[in-house]
Amino acid sequence: MPSQTHARRAFLRSAGQAAIAWSALSYSRILGANDKINMGLIGAGERGRGVMSNFLKTGDTNLVAACDVYAEMIDRAQRMAPGAKGFKDHRQLLEEKGIDAVLIATPDHWHSTVAIDALNAGKDVYVEKPLTLRMEEGPLIVKAARVNNRVCQVGLQQRSGAHYIEAKKKYIDEGVLGKISLVRTWWHGNGYHLRKAPPSLATLPSNLDWARFLGPVKWRDWDPQQFWNWRAYLDFGGGQVTDLMTHWIDVVHMFMGTDAPTSGVAAGGVYCYKDGRTAPDTINVLLEYGNEFTATFEATLAPGIRGEGIEFCGTKGKLYIDRRRYEYTSAERGAKPVEVMGPKYDFTLDHVKNFLECCKTRQRPNCDVYTGHRSAMASHLGNISYVQKRRLNFDPLREEILPL
């Protein structure tokens, strides 16, 4: 019976061989080193426009089209690029022949449909995390990327963060921490999950397509909170687990060299903010990675505690890292921490640059679609355990929850 590592390597080899078999159409679309990439923005809300601003900063892209169910968001995107066409339906945007790549920043429940449609339309794709709302969506997106020979970057930008790469090389790859048995992650007080809909949305605006926003989700009457703060509702997103834990568990996978959790259990609830939300405001997740180590995630929206970070705990020391810095502390008695500050700019820009470079070279990006799928998968284990109120045993090779 082959090991999970060997089986995964075989999968990646076969996928790589398939990607080499360029069709004439794919080959003809390879961009020259000095060509600008024409971008479409699908999901033009605050995050979509924020990431798109990084694309425009590079000087290597043109924003030529923007799509959103709310015309107000399209108007705001067009202020960034006055010549950009506006669309309500992403399928119409994808019919535009001059678009080379798209940025997908819709709510999570639209990610798989839009990403697969874009990949099948021959577009390269940068999609915000989490890649999926449901675990089973991931393999379908990976397949679409591979079959169509498309570059697909998931917005887990730590993969491109210089101080993350440096810390991994200095302390993990060199074995400085010894045997790592526990990785702790946490993200407390993230106020974005407490957003209140503005008064202007008290009644459904005439230029907002509520039915299209719902898409595959069952019908419900207009609810400004579910539209504005959709991350708090499990029909549309995975709450703090997929929004925040996915970032950190991806760093765990990156540093530890494995993306194969074998069990997951979670506990939490809506303890503080009984405002109709279905995603827990307080949650603890515990993942086991074979007989090697455990990884935990802890989060609460209660304002009494704030902050976020990751701590790798080994037999010879510990490594703390977040988006601003990293700090190593030896296990030797009296050892003083060694602190290194990270870059003072948003390294989403580095992640965007990596994607654009790969659009031209046709290499795999730093957070390729398969990598993004596996990190979303680990987070989904936490949410499924929370909903089902039980420990899950998991086969990471077949990507299946095992029966009781």
Secondary structure by P-SEA (a helix, b strand, c coil): cccaaaaaaaaaaaaaaaaacccaaaaaacccccbbbbbbbccccaaaaaaaaaaaaaccccccccccccaaaaaaaaaacccbbbbccaaaaaacccccbbbbbccccaaaaaaaaaaaabbbbbccccccccccaaaaaaaaaaaabbbbbccccccccaaaaaaaaccccccccccccbbbbbccccccccccccccccccccccccccccccccccccccccccccccccccccccccccaaaaaaaaaaaaccccccccccccccccccccccccccbbbbbbccccbbbbbbbbccccccccbbbbbcccbbbbbcccbbbbbbcccbbbbbbbbcccccaaaaaaaaaaaaaaacccccccaaaaaaaaaaaaaaaaaaaacbbbbbcccccccccc
